[in-house]
Amino acid sequence: PRSTPLYSSAASDVYKRQILTISLILILSSLMSAQAQLAKKGKYSGTCSYSGKVLSMHMQGKAPAMILAEFYGSCLNDAGSGIWHRNSFKCDYSIEVMKMPNTQGNGYCTFRDADGDTMTFRASTTGSLGGPSDAKTKVTNGTGKYKGMTGTGWYRSNPVPAFEQGTFQGMTKFGGSYQIP
């Protein structure tokens, strides 16, 4: 009786090409992963868009004296990759109206990247009610690749017309520096 080979020559060639293709994919994936790793320290800048709502207001006569607000958004890093690129965020702020329309605020923002890792900063803002505001930020903590992260930064928010009463929207330019242990 004649025995037939387990793989024909054509099937063997296909099998070899599949192994070669898989090997190349694995090698390229590991190279891309190594290149995509976050630098341990650096500077950053970018743009965020946000929208939010007023959670509560304490009035003083006909003017607000204290506002609690929550907002959400997303950011793009000017470099097109790296820290704060394609992140979503949630912020909670208390904003005091010092003397109409001047405001001072304090709050926290937590950012989440595509991997699910987070970083949080605390911000102190000055601005005007319904107008632009400037902030100084300080990183307070991080998870995953951002664990132990420190850093300082700034942002300038500019509102756009609100879509609905009790909501707000706007754009923010930001920048700063960071370090990860």
C-alpha positions in Angstrom: 0.0 0.0 0.0 1.1 3.5 -0.8 1.3 6.0 2.0 0.2 9.6 1.5 2.1 12.4 3.1 0.5 14.3 5.9 0.9 17.6 4.0 1.3 17.9 0.3 4.0 20.2 -1.0 1.5 23.0 -1.7 -0.1 22.7 1.7 3.3 22.8 3.3 4.1 26.0 1.5 0.8 27.6 2.7 1.6 26.4 6.2 5.1 28.0 6.1 3.7 31.3 4.7 1.1 31.3 7.6 3.8 30.8 10.2 6.0 33.5 8.6 3.0 35.9 8.5 2.1 35.3 12.1 5.7 35.7 13.1 6.0 39.0 11.3 2.7 40.2 12.9 4.1 39.3 16.4 7.4 41.0 15.7 5.8 44.2 14.4 3.3 44.3 17.2 6.0 44.1 19.8 7.9 46.9 18.0 4.9 49.1 17.8 4.1 48.5 21.4 7.6 49.5 22.4 7.4 52.7 20.3 3.9 53.5 21.8 5.1 53.4 25.4 4.6 56.6 27.3 7.7 58.7 27.9 8.6 58.8 31.6 8.7 62.6 31.6 8.0 65.4 29.3 5.9 68.4 28.3 2.5 68.3 26.7 -0.1 70.6 25.2 -3.4 70.2 23.5 -7.1 71.0 23.2 -10.2 69.6 25.0 -13.9 70.1 24.4 -16.3 69.8 27.2 -20.0 70.1 28.2 -21.6 70.0 31.5 -24.4 71.0 33.8 -25.0 73.0 36.9 -25.8 70.6 39.8 -26.8 73.3 42.3 -26.6 77.0 42.9 -26.6 79.0 46.1 -28.1 82.5 45.4 -27.3 85.8 46.9 -30.3 88.0 45.9 -30.6 87.5 42.2 -27.0 86.5 41.6 -25.3 83.2 42.1 -22.9 83.1 45.0 -21.7 79.4 44.7 -22.1 77.0 41.9 -21.5 73.2 41.9 -20.9 71.9 38.4 -20.1 68.6 36.7 -18.7 68.3 33.2 -17.4 65.8 30.7 -15.2 66.0 27.7 -12.3 64.6 25.6 -8.8 65.8 24.8 -6.3 65.6 22.0 -2.6 66.1 22.5 -1.0 68.5 20.0 1.7 65.8 19.4 -0.9 63.4 18.1 0.0 60.7 20.7 1.2 60.3 24.2 -0.2 61.7 27.5 -3.6 63.3 27.4 -4.2 62.1 23.8 -7.7 60.8 23.0 -8.6 60.8 26.7 -12.1 61.2 28.1 -12.6 63.1 31.4 -15.0 64.0 34.1 -14.7 67.0 36.4 -16.4 68.2 39.5 -16.0 71.9 40.5 -17.2 74.4 43.1 -17.2 77.9 41.7 -17.6 80.9 43.9 -18.8 84.2 42.5 -16.4 86.6 44.3 -17.9 89.9 43.0 -20.1 89.7 39.9 -18.9 88.5 37.4 -15.5 87.4 38.9 -15.2 83.8 39.9 -12.8 81.5 41.7 -13.1 77.7 41.5 -11.6 74.5 42.7 -12.1 71.0 41.5 -10.8 67.7 40.3 -10.7 66.1 36.9 -10.1 62.4 36.2 -8.9 61.4 32.7 -9.2 57.9 31.2 -7.2 56.6 28.3 -8.1 53.8 25.8 -6.4 51.3 28.1 -8.6 52.3 31.0 -5.7 53.8 33.0 -6.6 57.1 34.8 -4.9 60.2 36.0 -6.4 62.9 38.2 -5.5 66.5 38.7 -6.7 69.2 41.1 -7.3 72.7 39.6 -7.7 76.2 40.9 -9.4 78.6 38.5 -10.1 82.3 38.2 -12.4 83.8 35.6 -15.7 85.4 34.9 -19.2 84.0 35.1 -20.2 82.7 31.6 -16.7 83.8 30.3 -13.2 82.5 30.0 -11.3 81.0 33.0 -7.6 80.2 33.6 -6.4 77.4 35.8 -3.3 76.0 37.4 -3.3 72.2 37.8 -1.4 69.6 39.8 -1.6 65.9 39.2 -2.7 64.1 42.4 -2.7 60.4 41.4 -2.9 57.9 38.6 -3.5 54.2 37.9 -1.9 51.7 35.6 0.9 53.4 33.5 0.2 56.7 35.3 0.7 55.2 38.9 2.9 57.6 40.9 2.7 60.3 38.3 3.4 63.9 39.3 3.1 67.1 37.3 1.8 70.6 37.0 0.0 72.4 34.2 -2.4 75.0 33.1 -5.5 75.4 31.0 -7.6 78.2 29.6 -11.3 77.5 29.0 -13.4 79.5 26.6 -17.2 78.9 26.7 -19.4 78.6 23.6 -23.1 79.4 23.7 -25.0 76.9 25.8 -27.3 74.5 24.0 -29.8 74.4 26.9 -30.3 76.4 30.0 -28.5 75.0 33.0 -25.8 73.5 30.7 -22.5 74.8 29.4 -20.1 73.9 26.6 -16.6 75.1 25.6 -13.1 74.5 24.4 -9.9 74.4 26.5 -6.3 74.8 25.6 -3.9 73.1 28.0 -0.2 72.4 28.7 2.3 71.4 31.3 4.9 68.9 32.3 4.8 65.5 34.0 7.0 62.7 35.4 6.2 59.1 36.0 8.5 57.0 38.3 
